[in-house]
Amino acid sequence: MKLFKNIPFLVSLLSILVLGANYAQSSRNTTEEPPSFEEIFTEEGYKTVNAALDDFEQHFNQQLKLPFRVPPISFTHQFGRFNNLDGEINDTFEMNFISDQFPGNHFKIDVRPLKHKIDFSDKLIPKTFKLNSGTIALYEDKLVRGFNLLIFEKDGWQYVFSINKKVADEVTPEILVQIANSIDY
């Protein structure tokens, strides 16, 4: 009987200990610094553009040319990633230009081998542009939510440029075409 008289006391004591431990944990979490852009992207497999490019080129045993130009907006970071998934169908090179000061400033380049290209021709009716090389580039502004795309093929690769719609007035299709043409530097 004496044991049952102490149960409410023990439950109260245990509750106080649990609540105290939760408070200590939550107060510790609020004082921690949020992860930096670098930490977030590194955790997702991103690295320097050159390191990711080397991985991609070694995997496919072929050189990949990147554009010399970038959009005329401010970027604070650039990251690269080689997505090496099972088989080669979904293996891609990815390059991101972003800004931690202006979230809309996001430009991305995705490249994959032509033999595993994505067929965009049946998705919507894109605008077309002729590159200096004579290649036709497709410009699509409805396919991907939040981004406009410029899609073209060059030297055995399919390139997809993505620009955030928030900067579409500054980075027009014509500017994306100029960036695509800068691959031939």
TIKOLBA-424481 format. One record per residue: residue number from 1; residue in three letters; x, y, z of N, C-alpha, C, O in turn. Coordinates in steps of 0.2 Angstrom, whole numbers. Example, Ala and Ser with C-alpha at 12.3 -4.5 7.8 and 13.67 -1.06 7.14 Angstrom:
# TIKOLBA-424481
(1,'ALA',(66,-28,39),(62,-22,39),(66,-16,39),(71,-17,42));
(2,'SER',(64,-11,35),(68,-5,36),(64,0,39),(67,6,40));
END
This chain:
# TIKOLBA-424481
(1,'MET',(4,-6,0),(0,0,0),(4,6,0),(2,11,-3));
(2,'LYS',(10,6,4),(14,12,4),(17,14,-3),(18,19,-5));
(3,'LEU',(18,8,-7),(21,9,-14),(16,14,-18),(18,18,-22));
(4,'PHE',(9,12,-17),(4,16,-21),(4,23,-19),(2,27,-23));
(5,'LYS',(5,25,-13),(5,32,-11),(11,36,-14),(10,42,-15));
(6,'ASN',(16,33,-16),(22,36,-19),(22,37,-26),(25,41,-29));
(7,'ILE',(17,33,-30),(16,33,-37),(15,41,-39),(18,43,-44));
(8,'PRO',(10,44,-37),(9,51,-39),(15,55,-39),(17,59,-43));
(9,'PHE',(19,54,-33),(25,58,-32),(30,56,-37),(34,61,-40));
(10,'LEU',(31,50,-39),(36,48,-44),(34,50,-51),(38,52,-55));
(11,'VAL',(27,50,-52),(25,52,-59),(27,60,-60),(29,62,-65));
(12,'SER',(25,63,-54),(27,70,-55),(34,72,-55),(36,76,-59));
(13,'LEU',(38,68,-52),(45,69,-52),(48,67,-59),(52,71,-62));
(14,'LEU',(45,62,-62),(47,60,-69),(45,65,-74),(49,66,-78));
(15,'SER',(39,68,-73),(37,73,-78),(41,79,-78),(43,82,-83));
(16,'ILE',(43,81,-72),(48,87,-71),(54,85,-74),(57,90,-78));
(17,'LEU',(57,79,-74),(63,78,-77),(63,78,-84),(67,80,-88));
(18,'VAL',(57,75,-87),(57,74,-94),(56,82,-97),(59,83,-102));
(19,'LEU',(51,86,-94),(50,92,-96),(57,97,-96),(58,100,-100));
(20,'GLY',(60,96,-91),(67,99,-90),(72,97,-95),(75,102,-98));
(21,'ALA',(72,91,-97),(77,89,-102),(75,91,-109),(79,93,-113));
(22,'ASN',(68,91,-110),(65,94,-116),(67,102,-117),(69,104,-122));
(23,'TYR',(66,105,-112),(67,112,-112),(75,114,-113),(76,118,-117));
(24,'ALA',(79,110,-110),(86,111,-111),(88,109,-118),(92,113,-121));
(25,'GLN',(85,104,-121),(87,102,-128),(84,108,-132),(88,110,-137));
(26,'SER',(78,110,-131),(75,115,-136),(79,122,-135),(80,126,-140));
(27,'SER',(81,124,-129),(85,130,-128),(92,129,-132),(94,134,-134));
(28,'ARG',(94,123,-132),(101,122,-135),(100,123,-143),(104,126,-146));
(29,'ASN',(94,121,-145),(93,121,-152),(92,128,-155),(94,130,-160));
(30,'THR',(89,132,-151),(88,139,-153),(94,143,-153),(95,149,-156));
(31,'THR',(100,141,-149),(106,145,-149),(111,143,-155),(116,146,-156));
(32,'GLU',(109,137,-158),(114,134,-163),(113,138,-169),(108,141,-171));
(33,'GLU',(119,139,-173),(118,143,-179),(115,138,-184),(116,132,-184));
(34,'PRO',(111,141,-189),(108,137,-194),(114,135,-199),(119,139,-199));
(35,'PRO',(113,130,-202),(118,128,-207),(119,133,-213),(115,136,-215));
(36,'SER',(126,134,-215),(127,138,-220),(125,135,-227),(124,129,-227));
(37,'PHE',(125,139,-232),(124,137,-239),(128,131,-241),(127,126,-243));
(38,'GLU',(135,133,-239),(140,128,-241),(138,121,-237),(139,116,-240));
(39,'GLU',(136,121,-231),(135,115,-227),(129,111,-230),(129,105,-231));
(40,'ILE',(124,115,-232),(117,112,-235),(119,109,-241),(117,103,-242));
(41,'PHE',(122,112,-246),(124,110,-252),(129,104,-252),(128,99,-256));
(42,'THR',(134,104,-247),(138,99,-247),(135,92,-244),(136,87,-246));
(43,'GLU',(130,93,-240),(126,87,-237),(122,84,-243),(121,78,-242));
(44,'GLU',(120,88,-248),(116,85,-254),(121,83,-259),(118,81,-264));
(45,'GLY',(127,82,-258),(132,79,-263),(135,84,-268),(139,82,-272));
(46,'TYR',(134,91,-266),(138,96,-271),(145,97,-268),(147,96,-263));
(47,'LYS',(149,99,-273),(156,100,-272),(158,106,-277),(154,109,-280));
(48,'THR',(164,107,-277),(166,112,-282),(164,110,-289),(164,104,-291));
(49,'VAL',(163,115,-293),(161,114,-300),(167,110,-304),(165,105,-307));
(50,'ASN',(173,111,-303),(179,108,-306),(179,100,-303),(180,96,-308));
(51,'ALA',(178,99,-297),(178,92,-295),(172,88,-297),(173,82,-300));
(52,'ALA',(166,91,-298),(161,87,-301),(162,86,-308),(160,81,-311));
(53,'LEU',(164,91,-311),(166,91,-319),(171,85,-320),(170,81,-325));
(54,'ASP',(176,85,-316),(181,79,-317),(178,73,-316),(179,68,-320));
(55,'ASP',(173,72,-311),(170,66,-310),(166,64,-316),(166,58,-318));
(56,'PHE',(162,68,-318),(158,67,-324),(161,65,-330),(160,60,-334));
(57,'GLU',(167,69,-332),(171,68,-338),(174,61,-337),(175,57,-342));
(58,'GLN',(177,59,-331),(180,53,-331),(175,47,-331),(176,42,-334));
(59,'HIS',(169,48,-329),(164,43,-329),(162,41,-336),(161,36,-338));
(60,'PHE',(161,47,-340),(159,46,-347),(165,46,-352),(164,45,-358));
(61,'ASN',(171,47,-350),(177,47,-354),(176,52,-360),(178,50,-365));
(62,'GLN',(174,58,-358),(172,63,-364),(173,70,-360),(170,71,-355));
(63,'GLN',(175,74,-364),(176,81,-361),(169,85,-362),(165,84,-367));
(64,'LEU',(167,89,-357),(161,93,-357),(163,100,-357),(167,102,-352));
(65,'LYS',(161,104,-362),(162,111,-362),(156,115,-358),(150,113,-359));
(66,'LEU',(158,119,-354),(153,124,-351),(153,131,-353),(158,133,-356));
(67,'PRO',(148,134,-353),(148,141,-355),(153,146,-352),(154,145,-346));
(68,'PHE',(155,150,-356),(160,155,-353),(156,161,-349),(158,164,-344));
(69,'ARG',(150,162,-351),(145,167,-349),(141,164,-344),(139,159,-344));
(70,'VAL',(138,169,-339),(133,167,-335),(128,173,-335),(129,178,-338));
(71,'PRO',(122,172,-332),(117,178,-332),(120,184,-329),(123,183,-324));
(72,'PRO',(117,190,-331),(120,196,-328),(116,198,-322),(114,203,-321));
(73,'ILE',(116,193,-317),(113,195,-310),(118,192,-305),(123,189,-307));
(74,'SER',(117,194,-299),(122,193,-294),(121,186,-291),(115,183,-290));
(75,'PHE',(127,182,-290),(127,176,-287),(132,176,-282),(137,179,-283));
(76,'THR',(131,172,-276),(136,172,-271),(139,165,-271),(145,165,-268));
(77,'HIS',(136,160,-274),(139,153,-273),(138,150,-280),(134,151,-284));
(78,'GLN',(143,145,-281),(142,140,-287),(144,134,-284),(149,133,-281));
(79,'PHE',(140,129,-286),(141,122,-284),(140,117,-290),(137,119,-295));
(80,'GLY',(144,111,-290),(143,106,-295),(141,100,-292),(143,99,-286));
(81,'ARG',(138,95,-296),(137,89,-293),(136,84,-299),(133,85,-304));
(82,'PHE',(140,78,-298),(139,73,-303),(134,68,-300),(136,65,-295));
(83,'ASN',(128,67,-303),(123,62,-301),(125,55,-304),(123,54,-310));
(84,'ASN',(128,51,-301),(130,44,-303),(125,39,-300),(126,37,-295));
(85,'LEU',(120,38,-304),(115,33,-301),(116,27,-304),(120,26,-309));
(86,'ASP',(112,22,-303),(112,15,-306),(112,15,-313),(107,18,-316));
(87,'GLY',(116,12,-317),(117,13,-324),(119,20,-326),(122,23,-322));
(88,'GLU',(117,21,-332),(119,28,-335),(113,32,-337),(114,38,-339));
(89,'ILE',(108,29,-337),(102,33,-340),(101,40,-336),(99,45,-339));
(90,'ASN',(101,40,-329),(100,46,-326),(106,49,-323),(106,53,-319));
(91,'ASP',(112,47,-326),(118,51,-324),(119,58,-327),(118,58,-333));
(92,'THR',(120,63,-323),(120,70,-325),(125,74,-322),(127,72,-316));
(93,'PHE',(127,79,-325),(131,84,-322),(126,90,-320),(122,92,-324));
(94,'GLU',(127,93,-315),(123,98,-312),(127,104,-310),(132,103,-306));
(95,'MET',(126,110,-312),(130,116,-309),(124,121,-307),(120,123,-311));
(96,'ASN',(125,124,-301),(120,128,-299),(124,135,-297),(129,135,-294));
(97,'PHE',(121,140,-299),(123,147,-297),(117,150,-293),(112,150,-295));
(98,'ILE',(119,152,-287),(114,154,-282),(116,160,-278),(122,162,-278));
(99,'SER',(111,164,-275),(113,169,-271),(110,168,-264),(104,167,-264));
(100,'ASP',(114,169,-259),(111,169,-252),(108,176,-250),(104,176,-245));
(101,'GLN',(108,181,-254),(106,187,-253),(99,188,-257),(95,192,-255));
(102,'PHE',(99,185,-263),(93,186,-268),(91,179,-270),(93,176,-274));
(103,'PRO',(86,176,-266),(84,170,-267),(81,168,-274),(82,163,-277));
(104,'GLY',(79,173,-278),(77,172,-285),(82,171,-290),(81,169,-295));
(105,'ASN',(88,173,-288),(94,173,-292),(97,166,-292),(101,164,-288));
(106,'HIS',(94,162,-296),(96,155,-297),(96,152,-304),(91,153,-308));
(107,'PHE',(102,150,-306),(103,148,-313),(106,141,-312),(111,140,-309));
(108,'LYS',(104,136,-316),(106,129,-316),(107,127,-323),(104,128,-327));
(109,'ILE',(113,123,-323),(114,119,-329),(114,112,-328),(118,109,-323));
(110,'ASP',(110,108,-332),(110,101,-331),(112,98,-338),(110,101,-343));
(111,'VAL',(117,93,-338),(119,90,-344),(119,83,-343),(121,80,-338));
(112,'ARG',(117,79,-349),(117,72,-349),(119,70,-356),(118,74,-361));
(113,'PRO',(121,64,-357),(122,61,-363),(116,61,-368),(111,60,-366));
(114,'LEU',(117,62,-374),(112,63,-379),(108,56,-379),(102,56,-380));
(115,'LYS',(112,50,-379),(109,44,-379),(104,43,-374),(99,38,-374));
(116,'HIS',(104,47,-368),(99,47,-363),(95,53,-362),(93,55,-356));
(117,'LYS',(95,57,-367),(92,63,-367),(84,63,-365),(81,58,-366));
(118,'ILE',(82,68,-362),(74,69,-361),(71,72,-367),(74,77,-370));
(119,'ASP',(66,69,-369),(62,72,-375),(57,77,-373),(52,75,-370));
(120,'PHE',(59,83,-374),(54,89,-372),(49,90,-378),(45,94,-376));
(121,'SER',(50,88,-384),(46,90,-389),(39,89,-389),(35,92,-391));
(122,'ASP',(37,83,-385),(30,82,-384),(27,85,-378),(21,84,-377));
(123,'LYS',(31,88,-374),(28,91,-368),(23,97,-369),(17,97,-367));
(124,'LEU',(26,102,-372),(22,108,-374),(25,111,-380),(29,108,-383));
(125,'ILE',(22,117,-382),(25,120,-389),(30,125,-387),(27,131,-385));
(126,'PRO',(36,124,-387),(41,129,-385),(43,134,-390),(41,133,-396));
(127,'LYS',(45,139,-388),(48,144,-393),(55,141,-395),(58,137,-392));
(128,'THR',(57,142,-401),(63,140,-404),(68,146,-405),(66,151,-408));
(129,'PHE',(75,144,-404),(80,149,-406),(85,145,-410),(87,139,-408));
(130,'LYS',(89,149,-414),(94,146,-418),(101,148,-415),(102,154,-414));
(131,'LEU',(105,143,-412),(111,145,-410),(116,146,-415),(115,145,-421));
(132,'ASN',(122,149,-414),(127,151,-419),(130,145,-422),(132,145,-428));
(133,'SER',(129,139,-419),(132,133,-422),(127,130,-427),(128,125,-430));
(134,'GLY',(121,133,-427),(115,130,-432),(110,126,-428),(105,124,-430));
(135,'THR',(112,124,-422),(108,120,-418),(101,124,-416),(102,130,-414));
(136,'ILE',(96,120,-415),(90,123,-413),(89,122,-405),(90,117,-403));
(137,'ALA',(88,128,-402),(87,127,-394),(79,129,-393),(76,133,-396));
(138,'LEU',(77,125,-388),(70,125,-387),(69,130,-380),(73,128,-375));
(139,'TYR',(65,134,-380),(64,138,-374),(57,137,-371),(52,138,-375));
(140,'GLU',(56,135,-365),(50,133,-362),(49,136,-356),(53,136,-351));
(141,'ASP',(43,140,-355),(42,143,-349),(36,141,-345),(34,144,-340));
(142,'LYS',(33,135,-347),(27,132,-343),(29,125,-340),(25,123,-336));
(143,'LEU',(34,122,-343),(35,115,-341),(37,114,-334),(34,109,-330));
(144,'VAL',(41,118,-331),(44,117,-324),(41,123,-320),(43,129,-322));
(145,'ARG',(38,122,-315),(35,127,-310),(41,131,-307),(45,128,-304));
(146,'GLY',(41,137,-308),(46,142,-306),(52,143,-310),(56,147,-308));
(147,'PHE',(53,140,-315),(59,140,-319),(57,140,-327),(52,137,-329));
(148,'ASN',(61,144,-330),(61,144,-338),(67,140,-340),(72,140,-337));
(149,'LEU',(66,136,-346),(71,132,-348),(73,134,-355),(69,136,-359));
(150,'LEU',(80,133,-356),(83,133,-363),(86,126,-364),(90,124,-360));
(151,'ILE',(84,122,-369),(86,115,-370),(89,115,-377),(86,117,-382));
(152,'PHE',(95,112,-377),(99,111,-384),(104,106,-383),(105,103,-378));
(153,'GLU',(106,104,-389),(111,98,-389),(117,101,-392),(118,105,-397));
(154,'LYS',(123,98,-390),(130,100,-392),(135,95,-391),(135,92,-385));
(155,'ASP',(139,93,-395),(144,88,-394),(143,82,-391),(146,79,-386));
(156,'GLY',(137,79,-392),(135,73,-389),(131,73,-382),(130,68,-379));
(157,'TRP',(130,80,-380),(127,81,-374),(120,85,-375),(119,88,-380));
(158,'GLN',(116,84,-370),(110,88,-370),(110,93,-364),(111,90,-358));
(159,'TYR',(110,99,-365),(110,104,-360),(103,107,-358),(99,108,-363));
(160,'VAL',(102,108,-352),(96,111,-350),(98,117,-345),(101,116,-340));
(161,'PHE',(97,123,-347),(98,129,-343),(91,130,-340),(86,131,-343));
(162,'SER',(91,131,-333),(85,133,-330),(87,140,-326),(92,141,-323));
(163,'ILE',(82,145,-327),(83,151,-324),(76,152,-320),(71,151,-322));
(164,'ASN',(77,155,-314),(71,156,-309),(67,161,-313),(69,166,-315));
(165,'LYS',(60,160,-313),(55,165,-316),(55,172,-313),(53,177,-316));
(166,'LYS',(58,172,-306),(58,179,-303),(63,184,-306),(62,190,-305));
(167,'VAL',(67,181,-310),(72,185,-314),(71,185,-321),(76,187,-325));
(168,'ALA',(66,183,-323),(64,182,-331),(65,188,-335),(66,189,-340));
(169,'ASP',(63,194,-331),(63,201,-335),(71,203,-336),(72,206,-341));
(170,'GLU',(75,200,-332),(82,202,-332),(86,197,-336),(91,199,-340));
(171,'VAL',(84,191,-336),(87,185,-340),(82,182,-345),(78,178,-343));
(172,'THR',(82,185,-350),(77,184,-356),(80,178,-360),(85,175,-359));
(173,'PRO',(75,175,-364),(78,169,-368),(84,171,-372),(88,167,-373));
(174,'GLU',(84,177,-375),(90,179,-379),(96,179,-375),(101,178,-378));
(175,'ILE',(96,181,-368),(102,181,-364),(104,173,-363),(110,172,-363));
(176,'LEU',(99,169,-362),(101,162,-362),(104,159,-368),(108,155,-368));
(177,'VAL',(102,162,-374),(105,160,-380),(112,162,-380),(116,158,-383));
(178,'GLN',(113,168,-378),(120,171,-378),(124,167,-374),(130,165,-375));
(179,'ILE',(122,164,-368),(126,160,-364),(127,153,-367),(133,151,-367));
(180,'ALA',(122,151,-370),(123,144,-374),(128,145,-380),(132,141,-381));
(181,'ASN',(128,151,-383),(133,152,-388),(140,153,-385),(145,152,-389));
(182,'SER',(141,155,-379),(147,156,-376),(151,149,-375),(157,149,-373));
(183,'ILE',(148,143,-376),(151,137,-375),(156,136,-381),(161,133,-380));
(184,'ASP',(156,140,-386),(160,139,-392),(166,144,-391),(168,147,-397));
(185,'TYR',(168,146,-385),(174,151,-385),(180,148,-387),(185,151,-386));
END
